[in-house]
Amino acid sequence: MKKVVFVLMLVIAGQWLSAQEGAYEVKGSVSDSSGEAIIGATITLQRDTTATTLTGAVSNAQGAYALRLPACGPYLIEVRCIGYKTQQRRVTITQPTTQLDFTLEENSVELSEVEVVAKHTKLQSNGNIRVQFKGNPVTKGKSMSEALRFIPSVEVSGNQLLLNGKEDNLIYIGDQQITMQQLNSIPTSMIDHIEVVPNPGVSLGKHVKGGIIYITLRTEAGLLGSVSLPTQFDHRGFVDSGSSLFLQYTKDGVSLYNTLRGGGGRYTTLYERQNKYQGEASSLVTTMSDSKKRDYAVLDNFGIKYQINKHHTLGFFGGVMYDRPKEETLLQDGAGQTLLAQGYDQRILDLNGGVSYSARLAVCEGLGIASTLSYSQSQSDRLAHYSTNKGELARSKSKTHYLIVHPRATLVFAGGNHLAGGVSYSYALDNNDAGGVSSSTLPQIIHRQFAISGFDLSPYLEYSKMLTKRLYLQVGLRYQTTVMHYRDLLNAQNDYTVPNRGLYPNLLLQYMLNPAKASGIGVAYRHFFSLPNYGYYSPVATYLTRNLYSIGNQRLKQETFDEAEVNYFLNRDWQFTYRVRYGRNIIQIMTYKDETAPDLYYTQPRNVGSRWSHYASGTFNKSLFPFWRTNNILYLRYDQEQIPGRSVQSFSVGGTSTHQFTITKMVGLSVAFSGETARQQLGYTLGGRYGLDLGCYASLLHDQLQLSLSLSNLLHSRDRFTMRMSDTTEQLRLDLSPRRRLTLTISYAFSA
């Protein structure tokens, strides 16, 4: 009996000791310097006294890991991952559970360029694409436009930016929205990373029709700066030149940046218009429109962020722009006789500013609040002149105010549930006083005094969660009410009010098939709206030719859309997109006969019907060899537009192909081709187009000095625009403007 008891005691003791061996645990996460989770990092644990490896783990899709320890005491934990510097940490374990998070520093030296590029581009669990600029070979020596051409899902053509084929995309630095031209003034060496959001939720904005690109600047302590000098030429000689100074300073929780740009140039636009009249006596009338514009501008943008403490952040941003454009347009017939000469001299002053605040509140774990207040003002003084039988002047003045208030809150609670809500309010007021002329040949240039104002109020709520380790859900709902008032200050009978309101939901599901290979599939749906441009309401006529003018429409309503999109990421190299969109109250520029005068027509925006749009694309983005990087997009587009009694279908094929060739570590070449077949819409037809760009770049003095020489539109098509003016009249417009440009850009980066 004693032996049995003794054996039982040994068994129980063994079980107790065995249980104690698993009683200690170390867990945490592994991320890079930007906070992005690192997948596949190897974590090993050694006895600090013997250097013997006891156990190990690999970080998962969220960068998390967990290690079981045999006992308490001193240990050495080591974290390794290709592309990052190895990190070791000595710890003494005394508690059952210890939280240890690791932030690894990138080590691009041990990687080939192919591997470095792959490491710098990441598909996130919510479908966004994050691209690290610092240390990325794709961005070295390039302007921002050139670098974006190698980003997955992104197309760049001139100042037009497309995300998955979608137009009307927004660009932000912090809480400040910027233009593509402003983005081009920031050297790539000053940017830490960008995040491409192809399908933004309701919490990211009420007027988002496309996607969003968020720019994050570098945050190294001290002073960072750069000077850029771009200059353009065409076959006629000098086109424009400018300079920009970018400064960023970070110290003790304060970060500020400032971009100062200035320059000027001359621009030529040459159109040939052919009016075709069909009937008993068919005829063809040709006119030439030659516009010469000179423009001088200076602008400054700044931002300040102050980290009050680890829970509170305060920011300020603003800008100023002064622009002085002058333009002369000469309209001649086929024999060279002058039909109309017009031009203008304009002064524009824009001011904007804002403040932002964010905080993490202790009243509830995971609760954060933020608010943004911004105000902008634009004023213009324009003196237009017209020369027909006699010269006449017409002065126009306008002043615009725009206010935005956006308080919001986020709550992260148990189980990874994320809730975001807020209210966005904006108000706009545009006062105008436009002078007229007495010439009978320009009957629509009359004195007008009017004001356009409007407000919108938009509360929203958005919920998101990682349902599983690979499945992400985001669902949101926004209510929008918008009211536009048009007031004719000379005749109150022309006053008009347009209300718009509705509920706008969105849904996003993203499933990561293989996180290590960046393979996943995303499905998105959204119901959204698009408000008319304020300029579309303007009653001021603008003459395009002597017998054709454009004028606004004060009764325009908002467009509404339903859109569904599927994105399939096969791996880091291949992406496929399909999107279908249905729009109602679509605004088209329609042409009508002016019954007040013979042979006089006008164009006007109107809500005329509906549109079905189908878009399918395939993207191949890869480093084929260490010296050759390519990004290719091929797309198919099918549109169907309808109005009562008329329907138009259009099928087009297009694409872009961009290539980078690394000659040495400091010098490279780029080639970019884009093209699309003709597209037909209800009011007009766009002819097919193509263009070929060449470029070379050099990065010298340890990447401080960057030289870029590009030849845009080395080969290109002539843009053709055909407008149906009536059942018997059609106008063909050929763009004969000089489009081949040679651009030299010199940038120098410095730090202190």
Secondary structure as UniProt FT lines:
FT   HELIX           2..21
FT   STRAND          24..31
FT   TURN            33..34
FT   TURN            39..40
FT   STRAND          42..47
FT   TURN            48..50
FT   STRAND          53..58
FT   TURN            61..62
FT   STRAND          64..69
FT   STRAND          73..80
FT   TURN            82..83
FT   STRAND          87..93
FT   STRAND          97..99
FT   STRAND          102..103
FT   HELIX           108..110
FT   HELIX           113..120
FT   STRAND          121..123
FT   TURN            125..126
FT   STRAND          129..132
FT   TURN            134..135
FT   TURN            137..141
FT   HELIX           144..148
FT   TURN            149..150
FT   TURN            152..153
FT   STRAND          154..157
FT   TURN            158..159
FT   STRAND          160..163
FT   TURN            164..165
FT   STRAND          170..173
FT   TURN            174..175
FT   STRAND          176..178
FT   HELIX           180..184
FT   HELIX           188..190
FT   STRAND          191..197
FT   HELIX           202..204
FT   STRAND          212..217
FT   STRAND          222..234
FT   TURN            235..236
FT   STRAND          237..251
FT   TURN            252..253
FT   STRAND          254..277
FT   TURN            280..281
FT   STRAND          283..307
FT   STRAND          312..333
FT   TURN            334..335
FT   STRAND          338..361
FT   TURN            362..363
FT   TURN            365..366
FT   STRAND          367..387
FT   STRAND          391..413
FT   HELIX           414..416
FT   STRAND          417..434
FT   TURN            440..441
FT   TURN            443..444
FT   STRAND          448..466
FT   STRAND          471..488
FT   HELIX           492..494
FT   STRAND          496..514
FT   HELIX           515..517
FT   STRAND          519..530
FT   HELIX           534..537
FT   STRAND          542..545
FT   TURN            546..547
FT   STRAND          548..550
FT   TURN            554..555
FT   STRAND          559..569
FT   STRAND          574..593
FT   TURN            595..596
FT   TURN            598..599
FT   STRAND          601..625
FT   TURN            626..627
FT   STRAND          628..643
FT   TURN            644..645
FT   STRAND          646..662
FT   STRAND          667..676
FT   STRAND          679..680
FT   STRAND          684..686
FT   STRAND          689..700
FT   TURN            701..704
FT   STRAND          705..716
FT   STRAND          720..724
FT   STRAND          729..735
FT   STRAND          741..751
//
